[in-house]
Amino acid sequence: MTPLEEKSLPCPTQSPLPGRTAARGWILLPLVSIALSWPLPSAAQDAPARPERFAAAATAIDAQTLLTERFTIHLFGIEAVDSAQVPLKVQARTLLDDRIGGGAVRCNVLGWENEAPLAQCTASNQDDLAIVMLREGFAVADRAMLRGSVYEKPYFAAETEARKESRGIWLSADKESGRREETLAYALAIVCLIAPLAGFALVALAGSRGLARISNQLDRQFRILISRENDLREREKFVVASMFEAELSANRTKLEAFLVVYDEILKSLRDSAREHTFRQTGEMIHEQPALARAAFDANKDKMELLGAKIAGEMTSLYAAINPDPEYITLEPGSPIDQAVRKVEQVIQDAQALIEPLEHLLAAVTVIVRDKGRSALSARKTDYSGPDRRSARRKDSAQV
């Protein structure tokens, strides 16, 4: 009997009622002892197991993180870069999901961060997912974590390859460097402009009006340079939006035609009175409509001109577009119900593209229309000022 039991149970010899009451005390004593000694559930029993290896279906959260039904997995040896570019984050997540391919990932757990495993994970094709993200330039190697491990050399080599080929974040870094060089060139041009004017200002220091005119001229030249840069950016945005407007409009027409044709095929298959030729000879149908993506492929590095929200939605839409889709075979002799289900699935997948396509088409159309109105307003302003004759002559010369 434990000390607790000794304090909580009265001694039978001290019972004020002899006989039956004392007997009951001796009977209850073993039962109470068993109840008190029964093991209580501990926190260790409720805590989740920490396996050394496991396999599970996973979804990408970002370039470094996977989500399974049980765990949030951090890929060992890499760090996701904190980039402000939404399309880059979407591309990283889409690439990781594509490499997983909807299957299970196999993970070797190398450590734990609270209840989140830190693991080296491979897809069904044995690709190391961390190396994939490093090689495509969507992550960087965690040197402190990799130091002295067997993963150090291959992970560093993958990062070096991405940097040399200017992929992912390294492409953005090169673009930023180019912009800095362009800004420096503008600054140098301004300095070259200021230098002779500054010399002239020293000669004409006595004339305050001359100095004021020089200051105004410098300010005007600077404003002109800034205005030209902004104008070039707006023109580029207009060109990109126009390309997407044309391609999305053409894709909408193709999608509508595709749905009309496949609705007719489905209606024909459901007609029980009709003889279906595919049951004798077989038939091939498209898995999805063949839509164009040339504008997207040509302007991946200019998507930020359209804004972060439109760029992210555009990337998601074009991830589902394939200009050369696969075929589905309706085998000879296959049941009508099976053929109907295949065609219904094709139609359902195609209909899922309509809403995002229409939304993005409306968005780029607004950009194109607003830019057209701005250009018309600017032209009217040029023709209504005191120099309208010279503006007309300038436009005639350009034509």
N, C-alpha and C positions, 0 to 999 in steps of 0.2 A: 504494500500500500504506500502511495506517495505521500509527502507531507501535506499536500493540498487535501487529500482524502482524509487524512487524520484530523484536520481542522474542521472539515465540513460535515463529518459524520459523527454522531454521538456514540459514545461507548455503550454497548448493550448493558453492561453491568451497572451503569448509572441510571437506567430507565426507571422512572417512578412506578411503572405498571409492570408487574411481573407476569410471567406466563405468555399469553398470546401476543402482547405488545412487544416483548423482548424477542419472541420468535420471528415476528415480522421484520424487526430490525436486522436480524442475522440473515434473513432471506434477501432483503433489498441491498445489503452491503455488497455482494459480488456484482450485482447488476449495475450499481452506481460506479463501481470501480472500473467495469468494462467501458461504460459510457465515457468516463473521464479520461481513460487511456486510449480511446479511439483516435487515430491520427487525423489532425485537421488538414485541409488542403492548404498547401504552401504556395507562396508566390513563385517559387522555382518550378512547381508543377504546372502553373498557369502560363508561364512565360513561353513564348514561341521557340521552337527549335531553331538552331543556327546550323544549317547543313553546310558541309564543305563543298559539295557539288550539287547542282540541281539543273533541271531542264523545265522550261515553261514557255507558254505563249507570251509574247511581249509586244509592247507598243512604244514607239519613241516619244519622249517628252521634249528633249532637246538633243544637242549634239553629244551629250555626255550621259544622259539619263534614260533608263528604260523602266517601264511600269508593267509589272505582272499582277496577277490576281492577289499574290501574297506579299511581294516585296517591291520597293522602289530601288532599282539597282543603279549604282554609279560605276561607270566603266573605269577600270583600273588604269592608271598611268597617263590620263589625258585630262585637260581642262577645257571646258567650253569657253570661247572668247565672248566677252561682254560687248557685243556689237549692236550699234543703234540701227543697223540696217535690217528691217523686217524681212525683206525677200531673202537675205542670206540665212536668217534663222529658219525660215520656212523651207529653203532648199536643203539645209542640214537635216531637219527633221524628216523631210520627204525621202532623202537619200537613205537615211538609217532605216526607215520603214520599208523601203524597196529592198534593201539588202536582207532584212529579216524575212520579207516575202510572206508575211502572214503565218509563218511556221513558228516552231519553238526555237529558243536560243538555249545553248548549253553553257553554263557558267561555272568557273572555278573560283570559289570565294577566297580572296586573299586578305580580307580584313573586314571590319564592321565599323560603321559610323552610326552610333545609336542602334537602331533596328534596321538600318539600310546596309545591305551587303556591298562591299567594294570588290568587284569581280572582273575577271578576264572572261569575256563572253564571245562565243562564235555562233554564226548563223548555220543553217542547215547545210550550206555548201562549204563549211569549215573556214569561212572568212573570219578573221579576227576583227570584230566590229570597231575596236579602238584604232587599229591600223587603217581601216577603211576611212574613218573620219579624219585621221592625220593626213593620209595620202591625198584626200580630196580637199584639204585645206579648211575644214570646218572645226578643227580643234588644234591645240598645241600640246606638246609633251609636258607632263609634270616632272620636271627634272629631279626634284627632291624625292618624289615617290619612286621613280624608276632607278635611282642611283644604286648601282651594285646588283641589280636584278637581271634575270635572263632576258627581260623584255627591253632593256635599255637600248641596245644597238638597233634592233629592228624598228622600234618606235621612233628613235631619232632619225633613222634613215628615211622613214615615211614622211616625217615633218620636213626634212631637207628637200625631198623630192617635190612636195607641194609648194615650198617656197621658191624653188628654182623654176617650176612650171607656172608660177603665178596663179595658183588655184584658190578659190574660196576667199578667205580673209586676206591672203597674200595679194590677190588681184585688187581688192579694195585698198590695200596699203599702197600698191603701185599707183592706183588712180589718185589717191590723196597726195602722193609725192608729185605726180604730174600737175595737180592743181596748185601745189605750193610753188612749183617752178613757173607756172603760168602767172601766178600772182607776183612772183619776184620779177618776172619780165615786165609786167605792167609797172611795178614800182621803179624799175630801172628806166623805163620809158619816161615816167614822170620826172625822175631825177635828171635825165638828159634834157627834158623840156625846161626844168627849173634852172639848170646851171647857166645857160646863156641869159635867161631873164634875170637871174640874180646878179650877174655881172652888169647888166644894163641898169639894174636898180641901184647898184653902188655908184655908178656914174651919175645917175639922176637923183641922188639922195636928197638934194635940196628941194626938189619939186614934189610936194606931198600928193598932188593930184596924179602925177605919174606913178608914184608908188601905189596909190589906191587902185589905179587902172591895172597895174601888174598883178596885184593881189586878186582882183576880181577875175582877171583872165586865167590865172592859175586855178582858182576855184571852179571856174567854168569848164576848163579843160579836164579837171578831175571828175566833175559831175558827168561830163560827156563820156569819159572812159567807163565809169560805173554804169551809166545808162546803156552803153553799148554791150557791156558784159551781160547785164540783165536781159537785154533784148535778144542777144544770141541764145541765152538759156531758154527764154520763152519761145523762140522760134523752133528750137530743138524739141521742146515739149510739144509744140503744135504738130511737128512732123511725126513724132512717135505716136501721138494720139490719133492722127489721121491714118497711119498705117494700121493701128489696131482697129479703128473704126471700120476700115474697108475689109479687113480679114474677118472680124467678128460678124459683120453683116453677111459676108459670103458664107461663113460657117452656119449662120442661122438658116439661110436658104437651103444649104445642103442638108442640115438636120431636119428641117420640115419635110423636104422631099424624101429623105430616108424613112421618116415615120409614116408618110403616106404609102410608100411602097410596102413596108413591112406590115402595116395595118391590113393592106389588101392580101398579103400572104397569109396572115393570121386568119382573116375572114375566110379565105379559101380552104385552109386546113380544117376549120370548124364546120364547113359545109359537108355534112355526111352523105349527101347525094352525089357529090363530085368524086371522080376517080383521081387519085393523087399519084402523079407520075413518079414522085421520088421513091415510092415504095418498090418500084421496079428498077429504076436506074440510079437512085440516090440523088442528092442535091447539096450544093454548097451555099451557105449564107454567111454574111459578114457578122463578126462578133460585135462590132460597133461601127458607127459611121466614119468614113474617111474624111476627117476635117483637117484644114490647113493650120500650120503653126509657124510659118516662115517669119511673120512679124515678131513673134515672141522670141524665136531663136536669134534673130538679128538684133534685138534690143534688150537682151538680158541685163547688160551693164548700164542701161539708161532707164530702168524701171522706176528708180526713185524720183524721176522727173514728174511722174504721175501721182505721187503721194504714197505714203506707206500703206494705207488701207487698200487702195486700188492695186498696188503692186503685189501685196500678199494674196488678194483674191484672184488676180490674174495668174499668179504662179500656181495656185491650187487648181484653177480651171484647166490650164494647159497641161498639168500633170496627168489629167484624164483623157487628153486628146492624142490620138495616134493617126498620123497621115497614112499609114500602111497597116491597117488592122488585120488580125488573124481571121481565118475562116472557121466556121462550125459545119461539120458534116452531118447531114441527115441520112443515115445509113439506109440502104434498101431493106425493106421488110420491117423497119422499126415501127413501133406502135404510133398511131396518130397522136395519142395523148403526150407521148414523149416529145414529138416534134412541136406540138403546140406549146409545151412548157419552155422549150428552147427559144422559140420565136418570141413568146411573152417576155422572157428575161432580157432578150436583146432590146425590145421596145422599152421596157422599164429602165434599162441603163441609159438609153438614148434620151428618154424624157427627163432624166435627172440632170442632164446638161443644159436644159432649156432655161431654167430660172437664173443660174449664175451667168450664163451667156447674155441673156437679156439685160440683167443688171449692169454688167460691165460695159455692154454696148451703149447703154444710156449714159453711163458715167463719162466715157471718152467722147461721146457726141456732145455733151455739155462743154467739155474742154475745147473741142474744135469750134463749136458755135461761139463761145465767149471770146476766143482768140480772133475769130472773124469779125465780130462786132468791134473789138478793140482796134483792129487794123482799119476798119471803115471809119471809126470815130477819129483816129489819128489823121487819116487822109482828109477828112472834112476840115479838121483844124488847120492843116497845112494850106488848104485852099481858101480859108476865110481870113488869114492874117494879112498883114501889110505886104508881105513878100509873095503873094499868091501867083503873081506873074512868073517870078523866077522858079517857084515850085512847079508850075505847069511846064515850064521849059525843061526843068530837070526830069520830070516824069516822061516827057516826050522823048528826051534823049535816051533814057533808060529803055523805053520801048523800042 
